[in-house]
C-alpha cells in the first residue's frame, strides 16, 4: 500500500534536507516548489495571469518570471500574497495530484509531497499524514541567509508572512525539531521511516 507523507516547514527549517534524506531512503518526492516554477513558465495560464496582475516589471529579459522581483511584491503585502496564491495554487494542486497518482500507479510505497504551504493551500487531502520540520529562529535565519542571499530582515519578513510553527505543530502527525547537526536530523528521519514499516 502506498503512503503519502505531506512534508512541510517554514523557510530555513531544513525541510529540503529532510526531503533529500527521505529520497535516499527510497521515497519518491513531489516537490511543490518545482511544480510552482513549472506552473508559471512563459505562455502558461498562470504566467499570463501573473503578468496581467503584477505587470511586466516582474519579467526577466527572457520573458520568464523573475522570482525575486515577484517575491519582493507578494511578501511585502498580505493582499498581494493572497492574489498570487489564488492564481497559482489551484493549478499547482492539480499537477501535484497527477504526479502522486502516477507514482501510485507505479507501485511506489512512500511518496513525499514536499510543500512549504501544505496547510495554507489546503493540500492535506492529498496526503495520509503530515510531518512538520521546525527550527528556532536563530537557526532559521542562519540557514536561510546562507542559502538565499537575503538579509536577516528579509528573512524575518518571510517568517512573519508564513504560518507560525505553533500552528503547524498543532496539525502535524510528526514533528521534526532541527536545531542540531545534519547527522542528528538524519537519525530523526530514519526513526520516523522505520515507523512507516514499508
C-alpha positions as CSV (number, residue, x, y, z in Angstrom):
1,X,0.0,0.0,0.0
2,X,1.2,3.5,-0.9
3,X,1.7,6.0,2.0
4,X,1.7,9.7,1.1
5,X,3.6,12.0,3.6
6,X,2.9,15.7,3.5
7,X,6.2,17.3,4.4
8,X,6.1,21.0,5.4
9,X,8.0,23.6,7.3
10,X,8.9,27.3,7.1
11,X,11.9,29.0,5.4
12,X,15.2,27.7,6.7
13,X,13.7,24.9,8.8
14,X,15.6,22.2,7.0
15,X,12.6,20.7,5.2
16,X,14.6,20.3,1.9
17,X,17.3,18.3,3.7
18,X,14.6,16.0,5.3
19,X,13.1,15.6,1.8
20,X,16.6,14.6,0.5
21,X,17.1,12.1,3.3
22,X,13.7,10.5,2.6
23,X,14.5,10.3,-1.1
24,X,17.8,8.5,-0.2
25,X,15.7,6.0,1.9
26,X,13.6,5.2,-1.2
27,X,10.7,7.7,-1.1
28,X,9.7,9.5,-4.3
29,X,9.3,13.2,-3.9
30,X,6.7,15.5,-5.4
31,X,8.3,19.0,-5.0
32,X,5.8,21.8,-4.7
33,X,8.4,24.5,-5.4
34,X,9.4,22.8,-8.7
35,X,5.7,22.4,-9.6
36,X,5.2,26.1,-8.9
37,X,8.1,27.1,-11.3
38,X,6.7,24.8,-14.0
39,X,3.2,26.2,-13.5
40,X,4.2,29.7,-14.5
41,X,6.6,29.1,-17.3
42,X,6.1,31.6,-20.2
43,X,2.9,31.1,-22.1
44,X,1.1,29.2,-19.3
45,X,-2.2,30.4,-17.9
46,X,-0.6,31.3,-14.6
47,X,2.2,33.2,-16.4
48,X,-0.4,35.3,-18.3
49,X,-2.5,35.9,-15.1
50,X,0.6,36.9,-13.1
51,X,1.9,39.4,-15.7
52,X,-1.6,40.8,-16.1
53,X,-2.0,41.2,-12.3
54,X,1.5,42.4,-11.3
55,X,2.8,44.0,-14.5
56,X,5.6,43.3,-16.9
57,X,8.2,44.5,-14.3
58,X,8.2,41.0,-12.8
59,X,9.6,39.6,-16.0
60,X,13.3,38.9,-16.7
61,X,14.8,39.7,-20.1
62,X,14.0,36.2,-21.4
63,X,10.3,36.7,-20.5
64,X,10.4,34.2,-17.6
65,X,9.1,35.5,-14.3
66,X,11.9,36.9,-12.1
67,X,11.0,35.1,-8.9
68,X,13.0,37.6,-6.7
69,X,11.0,40.6,-8.1
70,X,7.8,38.7,-7.7
71,X,8.7,37.6,-4.1
72,X,9.5,41.2,-3.2
73,X,6.0,42.2,-4.2
74,X,4.0,39.3,-2.7
75,X,5.9,39.0,0.6
76,X,5.6,42.7,1.4
77,X,1.8,42.9,1.1
78,X,-0.5,40.2,2.6
79,X,-3.2,41.1,0.0
80,X,-0.8,40.7,-2.9
81,X,0.2,37.3,-1.5
82,X,-3.4,36.2,-1.4
83,X,-3.9,37.2,-5.1
84,X,-0.7,35.4,-6.1
85,X,-1.8,32.2,-4.2
86,X,-5.3,32.3,-5.8
87,X,-3.7,32.4,-9.3
88,X,-1.0,29.8,-8.8
89,X,-2.1,27.3,-6.2
90,X,-5.2,25.7,-7.7
91,X,-3.2,24.8,-10.8
92,X,-0.3,23.5,-8.7
93,X,-2.6,21.3,-6.8
94,X,-3.8,19.6,-10.0
95,X,-0.2,19.0,-11.1
96,X,0.7,17.5,-7.7
97,X,-2.4,15.3,-7.7
98,X,-1.4,13.9,-11.1
99,X,2.2,13.2,-10.0
100,X,1.0,11.4,-6.9
101,X,-1.4,9.3,-8.9
102,X,1.3,8.4,-11.4
103,X,3.6,7.2,-8.5
104,X,0.7,5.2,-7.1
105,X,0.2,3.5,-10.4
106,X,3.9,2.6,-10.5
107,X,3.5,0.9,-7.1
108,X,5.7,3.4,-5.2
109,X,5.5,2.6,-1.4
110,X,6.2,6.1,0.0
111,X,5.5,9.4,-1.7
112,X,6.6,12.6,-0.1
113,X,4.7,15.8,-1.0
114,X,7.3,18.5,-0.1
115,X,5.1,21.6,0.2
116,X,6.1,24.7,2.3
117,X,2.5,25.8,2.5
118,X,0.7,22.5,2.7
119,X,-1.8,23.8,5.3
120,X,-2.3,27.3,3.9
121,X,-3.3,26.0,0.5
122,X,-5.3,23.1,1.9
123,X,-3.3,20.4,0.2
124,X,-3.8,18.0,3.1
125,X,-6.5,15.9,1.2
126,X,-3.6,14.7,-1.0
127,X,-1.7,13.1,1.9
128,X,-2.1,10.4,4.6
129,X,-0.1,12.1,7.3
130,X,1.8,15.3,7.9
131,X,5.4,15.7,9.0
132,X,6.5,19.2,10.1
133,X,10.1,20.4,10.3
134,X,10.7,23.2,12.8
135,X,13.8,25.1,14.0
136,X,14.4,28.1,16.3
137,X,14.6,31.5,14.7
138,X,18.4,32.0,15.0
139,X,19.0,28.7,13.2
140,X,16.4,29.6,10.6
141,X,18.0,33.0,9.9
142,X,21.5,31.5,9.8
143,X,20.5,28.8,7.3
144,X,18.2,31.0,5.1
145,X,20.7,33.9,4.8
146,X,23.5,31.5,3.8
147,X,21.3,29.7,1.2
148,X,19.2,32.5,-0.3
149,X,21.4,35.6,-0.2
150,X,18.6,37.5,1.6
151,X,19.5,39.5,4.7
152,X,18.1,38.8,8.3
153,X,15.4,41.5,8.0
154,X,14.1,40.0,4.7
155,X,14.1,36.5,6.3
156,X,12.2,37.8,9.3
157,X,9.5,39.4,7.0
158,X,9.2,36.0,5.2
159,X,8.8,34.2,8.6
160,X,6.1,36.7,9.6
161,X,4.3,36.1,6.3
162,X,4.2,32.4,7.0
163,X,2.0,30.3,9.3
164,X,3.6,30.0,12.8
165,X,5.4,26.9,13.9
166,X,2.9,26.6,16.8
167,X,0.0,26.3,14.3
168,X,1.9,23.9,12.1
169,X,2.7,21.6,15.1
170,X,-0.9,21.5,16.2
171,X,-1.8,19.9,12.8
172,X,1.2,17.6,12.5
173,X,1.3,13.8,12.9
174,X,5.1,14.0,13.4
175,X,7.3,17.0,14.4
176,X,11.0,17.0,13.4
177,X,13.0,19.5,15.5
178,X,16.0,20.6,13.6
179,X,18.2,22.7,15.9
180,X,21.2,20.3,15.7
181,X,23.6,18.8,13.2
182,X,22.7,17.2,9.9
183,X,23.6,13.8,11.4
184,X,21.1,14.3,14.2
185,X,18.5,15.3,11.7
186,X,19.2,12.1,9.6
187,X,18.7,10.0,12.8
188,X,15.3,11.5,13.4
189,X,14.2,10.9,9.8
190,X,15.4,7.3,10.0
191,X,13.4,6.7,13.2
192,X,10.2,8.1,11.5
193,X,11.0,6.0,8.4
194,X,11.2,2.8,10.5
195,X,7.8,3.6,11.9
196,X,6.3,3.6,8.5
197,X,7.0,-0.2,8.2
198,X,7.3,-0.1,4.4
